[in-house]
């Protein structure tokens, strides 16, 4: 097994205080595990994280080859995005889209490293005035083209009938409430942590806070199976599984695309799906908690409410 570092040891490696380590975990994606009940840091992953976040790193020449029928999308998962990928794959035998579920932060890093064509992201900025742009500016060498995929409703999933009478984020800290959480690199986890902070709650004191799953659907399945009383996810999952939903906020879910690849044939074919009636009808008839009125439109900083059309 690779060496595991304690919080104190990783702070010494990074030359920061221990409190800063928790910020790096939640906001910068520092690799960590809490499987034993306390934070541990795999040394080899910490070293990779430092390397990945190094600016002016020598170009190793690794870039996506010209589009040849394979479209790679990574980042934040979403049921409607899965459906759009399925539509793309049905449109012809000469094209295939695949998705890597890395979370919003992981998607941006994959985009920076030339490992994907499109990164899906919904990272709320610190001042809560916008999504994705501040983080993209920090993470990427060049600002990407940003296209809205949808707006969607984030909240808390609870069992049918809400037997624990959970009404707010603050209720998650009540005795007898067990939650299931999302991974640290996800925008949903960052949103939950922001809401807990606003309520003056230390998330680590909530039962189940360290139990992480990788998809919105997995949160719902844990609740449906009775292994958790609540968890952060989107409204669409509540409808799919016929469980209850406590709304927190509507958010913007975007597609980040390297500008030099924006007019690649596969990317344009995929973006074209967002304008089709079939996609729009799927969002409204088969799912809940989506607004696709701006889907496929370019988004610019401070212009999210009324972006121009592609």
C-alpha positions in Angstrom: 0.0 0.0 0.0 1.1 3.5 -0.8 2.2 5.7 2.2 -0.6 7.6 3.9 0.1 11.0 5.4 -1.7 12.5 8.5 -3.1 16.0 8.4 0.0 17.3 10.2 2.4 15.5 7.8 0.7 16.7 4.6 0.7 20.2 6.1 4.5 19.9 6.6 4.9 18.6 3.0 2.9 21.6 1.6 4.4 24.1 4.0 1.0 25.3 5.2 -0.9 25.2 8.6 -3.2 22.3 9.3 -6.4 24.4 9.0 -5.5 25.2 5.4 -5.4 21.5 4.6 -9.2 21.2 5.1 -9.7 24.2 2.8 -7.5 22.6 0.1 -9.5 19.4 0.4 -12.9 21.0 0.1 -12.1 23.8 -2.4 -9.0 22.7 -4.4 -9.5 18.9 -4.6 -6.5 17.8 -2.4 -6.8 14.0 -2.5 -7.9 12.6 0.8 -9.8 9.7 2.4 -11.7 9.4 5.7 -12.3 5.7 5.5 -10.8 5.1 9.0 -12.7 8.0 10.6 -9.8 10.5 10.3 -8.4 12.3 7.3 -5.5 10.5 5.6 -3.7 11.6 2.4 -2.1 9.1 0.0 1.4 10.6 -0.6 1.6 9.6 -4.3 -1.8 11.3 -5.0 -0.7 14.4 -3.1 2.4 14.6 -5.2 0.3 14.2 -8.4 -2.1 16.9 -7.2 0.8 19.3 -6.7 2.1 18.5 -10.2 -1.3 18.9 -11.7 -1.7 22.4 -10.1 1.7 23.6 -11.1 1.6 26.7 -13.4 4.1 27.1 -16.3 4.4 23.3 -16.4 6.4 22.1 -19.4 4.2 21.0 -22.2 4.4 17.2 -22.5 2.8 17.3 -25.9 -0.2 15.3 -24.8 -3.2 16.7 -26.6 -6.4 15.2 -28.0 -6.0 14.1 -31.6 -8.2 15.6 -34.2 -11.9 14.5 -33.9 -12.3 11.1 -35.5 -15.7 10.1 -34.2 -15.0 9.8 -30.5 -16.3 12.6 -28.3 -15.0 12.6 -24.7 -17.0 14.4 -22.0 -15.9 14.5 -18.4 -16.9 16.4 -15.2 -20.2 16.6 -13.3 -22.7 13.8 -13.9 -26.4 14.5 -14.7 -29.3 12.3 -15.8 -30.3 14.7 -18.6 -26.7 14.8 -19.8 -26.7 11.0 -19.9 -29.8 11.2 -22.1 -28.2 13.8 -24.5 -25.1 11.5 -24.8 -27.5 8.6 -25.6 -29.2 10.7 -28.3 -25.8 11.6 -29.8 -24.8 7.9 -29.9 -28.0 6.9 -31.7 -27.6 9.5 -34.5 -25.0 7.5 -36.4 -22.6 4.6 -36.3 -19.7 6.9 -37.2 -19.7 8.6 -33.8 -19.5 7.7 -30.1 -19.7 9.9 -27.0 -18.3 8.6 -23.7 -18.5 10.2 -20.2 -16.0 10.2 -17.4 -17.6 11.0 -14.0 -14.8 13.1 -12.4 -16.9 15.8 -10.7 -16.8 19.5 -11.8 -13.2 20.1 -10.6 -12.0 16.9 -12.2 -13.6 17.8 -15.5 -11.8 21.2 -15.6 -8.5 19.5 -14.8 -9.1 17.0 -17.6 -9.9 19.8 -20.0 -6.6 21.6 -19.0 -4.6 18.4 -19.6 -6.1 17.8 -23.0 -7.9 14.7 -21.9 -11.5 15.6 -23.0 -13.4 17.7 -25.5 -16.0 18.9 -23.1 -16.1 19.4 -19.3 -19.4 19.7 -17.5 -19.4 22.0 -14.5 -21.7 23.7 -11.9 -19.2 25.4 -9.5 -20.8 28.2 -7.6 -18.3 31.1 -7.2 -17.4 32.3 -3.7 -19.5 35.4 -3.9 -22.4 33.3 -5.4 -22.8 35.8 -8.2 -22.0 33.4 -11.0 -20.9 29.9 -11.9 -17.7 28.4 -13.2 -15.9 31.5 -14.5 -13.7 32.3 -11.5 -12.7 28.6 -11.0 -12.0 28.2 -14.7 -9.8 31.3 -14.7 -7.8 29.8 -11.8 -7.6 26.2 -13.2 -7.2 26.7 -16.9 -4.4 28.3 -18.9 -7.0 29.9 -21.2 -10.6 30.6 -20.6 -12.8 28.1 -22.5 -15.9 28.7 -24.5 -18.9 28.2 -22.1 -22.2 26.8 -23.3 -25.2 26.4 -21.1 -26.5 22.8 -20.9 -29.4 23.6 -18.5 -30.5 25.2 -15.3 -31.4 22.6 -12.6 -32.7 22.6 -9.1 -30.4 21.4 -6.3 -31.6 20.4 -2.8 -31.8 17.6 -0.3 -33.3 14.2 -1.0 -35.3 12.5 1.8 -37.4 9.3 1.9 -41.0 9.3 0.7 -43.1 11.0 3.4 -40.1 12.7 4.9 -40.3 10.6 8.1 -37.6 12.6 9.9 -39.3 15.9 9.2 -36.2 17.5 7.6 -37.0 21.0 6.3 -33.6 22.8 6.1 -29.9 22.1 5.9 -29.7 22.8 9.6 -31.9 19.8 10.3 -29.1 17.5 9.0 -27.2 18.2 12.2 -30.0 16.9 14.4 -29.3 13.8 16.5 -30.6 10.7 14.8 -30.1 12.0 11.2 -27.7 10.1 9.0 -26.8 11.5 5.6 -25.0 10.3 2.5 -22.6 12.8 0.8 -21.1 13.6 -2.5 -17.4 13.5 -3.4 -15.1 16.4 -2.6 -14.5 17.4 -6.2 -18.2 17.8 -7.0 -20.1 21.1 -7.2 -22.9 19.5 -5.2 -20.6 18.9 -2.2 -19.2 22.4 -2.4 -22.8 23.8 -2.4 -23.7 21.7 0.6 -20.6 22.8 2.5 -21.5 26.5 1.7 -25.0 26.0 3.0 -23.8 24.3 6.2 -21.3 27.1 6.8 -24.1 29.6 6.5 -26.0 27.7 9.1 -23.0 27.6 11.4 -22.7 23.8 11.2 -19.5 21.8 11.1 -20.3 19.1 8.5 -17.9 16.7 10.1 -20.1 16.4 13.1 -23.0 15.2 11.0 -23.5 11.4 11.0 -22.7 10.1 7.5 -20.9 13.2 6.3 -17.8 11.2 5.4 -19.9 8.6 3.4 -19.4 9.6 -0.2 -21.0 8.4 -3.4 -20.1 9.5 -7.0 -23.5 10.3 -8.6 -26.7 12.1 -7.8 -28.6 8.8 -8.5 -26.4 7.0 -5.9 -27.5 9.5 -3.2 -31.1 8.6 -4.0 -30.5 4.9 -4.0 -28.8 5.0 -0.6 -31.9 6.8 0.7 -34.3 4.5 -1.0 -32.4 1.5 0.5 -32.8 3.0 4.0 -29.1 3.4 4.5 -29.4 7.2 4.8 -32.1 9.7 5.9 -31.0 12.5 3.6 -28.4 13.6 1.0 -27.6 16.4 -1.5 -28.7 15.9 -5.1 -30.9 17.3 -7.8 -34.7 17.2 -8.1 -34.6 15.0 -11.1 -33.5 12.1 -9.0 -36.4 12.6 -6.6 -38.8 12.1 -9.5 -37.0 9.2 -10.9 -37.0 7.3 -7.6 -40.3 8.7 -6.3 -38.8 10.2 -3.1 -39.1 13.6 -1.5 -37.1 16.7 -2.4 -36.3 19.8 -0.2 -35.2 22.6 -2.6 -32.1 24.7 -1.9 -31.4 26.7 -5.1 -31.5 26.7 -8.9 -28.1 26.5 -10.5 -26.5 26.8 -13.9 -25.0 23.6 -15.4 -22.5 24.5 -18.1 -20.3 22.8 -20.8 -16.7 24.1 -20.9 -15.0 23.7 -24.2 -11.4 24.6 -25.3 -11.7 27.4 -27.8 -9.5 25.7 -30.3 -11.7 22.6 -30.4 -15.1 24.4 -30.3 -15.8 23.9 -34.0 -14.8 20.3 -34.1 -17.5 18.3 -35.9 -18.4 16.1 -32.9 -18.7 19.0 -30.5 -21.0 20.9 -32.9 -23.1 17.8 -33.4 -23.5 17.4 -29.7 -24.3 21.1 -29.1 -26.9 20.9 -31.9 -28.8 18.3 -29.9 -29.5 20.9 -27.2 -31.6 22.9 -29.8 -33.7 20.0 -30.9 -37.3 19.6 -29.9 -36.8 16.0 -28.8 -34.2 17.0 -26.2 -36.4 19.9 -25.0 -39.4 17.6 -24.7 -37.4 14.9 -22.9 -36.3 17.4 -20.2 -39.9 18.6 -19.6 -41.8 15.3 -19.9 -39.5 12.7 -18.5 -37.6 14.7 -15.8 -38.3 17.3 -13.2 -36.2 20.3 -12.0 -34.8 21.3 -15.3 -35.0 24.6 -17.2 -33.7 24.2 -20.8 -34.8 27.6 -22.1 -31.1 28.6 -22.5 -29.7 25.3 -23.4 -27.1 25.5 -26.2 -26.6 29.2 -25.7 -23.2 30.8 -25.1 -22.6 32.1 -21.5 -20.3 35.0 -20.6 -19.4 36.4 -17.2 -22.2 38.5 -15.6 -24.4 37.7 -18.6 -25.8 34.4 -17.5 -29.4 35.6 -17.3 -29.6 36.5 -21.0 -26.8 34.9 -23.0 -26.7 35.3 -26.8 -27.6 32.3 -29.0 -25.0 30.2 -30.7 
